[in-house]
Amino acid sequence: MGLTLEWSNEQEAIEIQDAWIGRLKELLRLAGEAEGVADGEVALTFVDDARIHELNREYRGIDRPTDVLSFSMLEGDEPDIVFDDPEDGESALSGMLGDIVISLERAKAQSEEYGHSLEREIGFLFVHGFLHLLGYDHQTPEEEAVMFAKQEEILRRAGLTR
């Protein structure tokens, strides 16, 4: 089956480039390989700052826009995850892994602030969101170091360096 990306666009300010979607699919494959996730689906939605502000307020209680939100199906009482037994005997995740929401307005502003391409910023936010789906966080300096090192390695492998 493999990892699949389903995406939608709910904003009008920035045109979605076909090359971005191809790059995001490649990043999903690389991130899945790095984390041992061979199967599953990720839903990605592009929004504007106003919509991500609403979502951030509703789901996190934070009354401001953010760049990326992740809604993991691995959290909660009954996640929609199936464990199968590949030939190598190791368990693997499959099914719906979760949703990632990216504000393209925020991504554009951050790409300009950090001095790199919008494609690189979207890739960074996507990988960041994917790692959150798998349970990674950055609440402590130690967690942040682990998560950000993983992100940068995946982006490096995809050729999306600063």
C-alpha positions as CSV (number, residue, x, y, z in Angstrom):
1,M,0.0,0.0,0.0
2,G,2.6,2.6,1.0
3,L,2.2,6.0,2.5
4,T,-0.3,8.2,0.8
5,L,-0.9,11.9,0.9
6,E,-4.4,13.3,0.4
7,W,-4.4,17.1,0.1
8,S,-6.9,20.0,-0.2
9,N,-6.6,23.7,-0.6
10,E,-8.9,26.0,1.4
11,Q,-7.1,29.3,0.7
12,E,-6.8,31.6,-2.3
13,A,-3.8,33.8,-1.6
14,I,-1.1,31.5,-2.8
15,E,-1.3,29.1,-5.8
16,I,-0.3,25.5,-5.0
17,Q,2.5,24.4,-7.3
18,D,2.3,20.8,-8.7
19,A,6.0,20.5,-7.9
20,W,5.2,21.2,-4.2
21,I,2.8,18.3,-4.0
22,G,5.4,16.0,-5.6
23,R,8.0,17.2,-3.1
24,L,5.6,16.6,-0.2
25,K,4.9,13.1,-1.4
26,E,8.7,12.5,-1.5
27,L,9.1,14.0,2.0
28,L,6.4,11.7,3.3
29,R,8.2,8.7,1.8
30,L,11.5,9.7,3.3
31,A,10.0,10.6,6.7
32,G,8.2,7.3,6.7
33,E,11.4,5.4,5.9
34,A,13.2,7.3,8.7
35,E,10.5,6.4,11.2
36,G,9.7,2.9,10.1
37,V,6.2,3.8,8.9
38,A,5.6,1.9,5.6
39,D,1.8,2.3,5.3
40,G,-0.8,4.9,6.1
41,E,-2.5,8.0,5.0
42,V,-1.9,11.7,5.8
43,A,-4.4,14.3,5.0
44,L,-2.9,17.8,4.4
45,T,-5.0,21.0,4.2
46,F,-3.6,24.4,3.1
47,V,-5.4,27.3,4.8
48,D,-4.9,31.0,5.4
49,D,-4.0,32.7,8.6
50,A,-7.6,33.4,9.5
51,R,-8.6,29.7,9.3
52,I,-5.6,28.4,11.2
53,H,-6.2,31.1,13.9
54,E,-9.7,29.7,14.3
55,L,-8.4,26.1,14.5
56,N,-5.6,27.1,17.0
57,R,-8.2,28.8,19.2
58,E,-10.7,26.0,19.0
59,Y,-8.4,23.0,19.5
60,R,-5.4,24.4,21.5
61,G,-7.0,27.4,23.3
62,I,-4.4,29.7,21.7
63,D,-5.9,32.9,20.3
64,R,-3.5,33.6,17.4
65,P,-2.5,32.1,14.1
66,T,0.2,29.5,13.9
67,D,2.1,27.9,11.0
68,V,1.2,24.2,11.3
69,L,-1.2,22.1,13.3
70,S,-1.3,18.3,13.5
71,F,-4.2,16.1,14.5
72,S,-2.9,12.6,15.2
73,M,-5.1,9.5,14.9
74,L,-2.6,7.9,17.3
75,E,-3.9,9.9,20.2
76,G,-7.2,9.4,22.0
77,D,-9.1,6.4,23.1
78,E,-9.6,4.5,19.9
79,P,-7.1,5.5,17.1
80,D,-7.9,4.5,13.6
81,I,-4.6,2.5,13.3
82,V,-4.2,-1.1,12.3
83,F,-1.1,-3.1,13.2
84,D,-0.1,-5.7,10.6
85,D,2.7,-8.2,10.6
86,P,5.1,-7.7,7.7
87,E,7.3,-10.5,6.5
88,D,10.1,-9.4,8.7
89,G,7.9,-9.9,11.8
90,E,7.9,-6.3,12.9
91,S,4.7,-4.4,13.5
92,A,3.9,-1.4,11.3
93,L,1.4,1.4,11.4
94,S,-1.2,1.6,8.8
95,G,-4.5,3.4,8.3
96,M,-5.2,7.0,8.8
97,L,-2.2,8.6,10.6
98,G,-3.8,12.0,10.9
99,D,-4.3,15.5,9.5
100,I,-1.8,18.3,9.0
101,V,-2.9,21.9,8.4
102,I,-0.5,24.5,7.1
103,S,-1.1,28.2,6.8
104,L,0.5,29.2,3.5
105,E,0.4,32.9,4.5
106,R,2.4,32.1,7.6
107,A,4.8,29.8,5.6
108,K,5.4,32.6,3.0
109,A,6.2,35.1,5.8
110,Q,8.5,32.7,7.5
111,S,10.3,31.7,4.3
112,E,11.1,35.4,3.8
113,E,12.1,35.9,7.4
114,Y,14.4,32.9,7.3
115,G,15.8,33.6,3.9
116,H,14.9,30.4,2.1
117,S,12.4,29.2,-0.4
118,L,8.7,28.9,0.2
119,E,9.0,25.3,-1.0
120,R,11.6,24.6,1.7
121,E,9.4,26.2,4.4
122,I,6.3,24.2,3.4
123,G,8.5,21.0,3.4
124,F,9.8,21.9,6.9
125,L,6.3,22.5,8.2
126,F,5.0,19.3,6.6
127,V,7.8,17.1,8.1
128,H,7.3,18.9,11.4
129,G,3.6,18.1,11.3
130,F,4.2,14.5,10.3
131,L,6.6,13.9,13.3
132,H,3.9,15.4,15.6
133,L,1.5,12.8,14.1
134,L,3.9,10.1,15.3
135,G,4.1,11.5,18.8
136,Y,7.2,13.7,18.7
137,D,7.1,17.0,20.5
138,H,9.4,19.9,21.4
139,Q,8.2,20.9,24.9
140,T,11.7,20.4,26.4
141,P,15.1,21.2,25.0
142,E,15.9,17.5,24.8
143,E,12.7,16.7,22.8
144,E,13.3,19.7,20.6
145,A,16.8,18.6,19.8
146,V,15.6,15.1,18.8
147,M,12.7,16.4,16.7
148,F,14.6,19.1,14.9
149,A,17.5,16.8,14.1
150,K,15.1,14.3,12.5
151,Q,13.4,17.1,10.5
152,E,16.7,18.5,9.2
153,E,18.0,15.0,8.2
154,I,14.8,14.3,6.2
155,L,15.0,17.7,4.5
156,R,18.7,17.2,3.8
157,R,17.9,13.8,2.2
158,A,15.3,15.5,0.0
159,G,17.7,18.2,-1.0
160,L,15.8,21.0,0.8
161,T,18.7,22.6,2.7
162,R,18.8,26.2,3.8
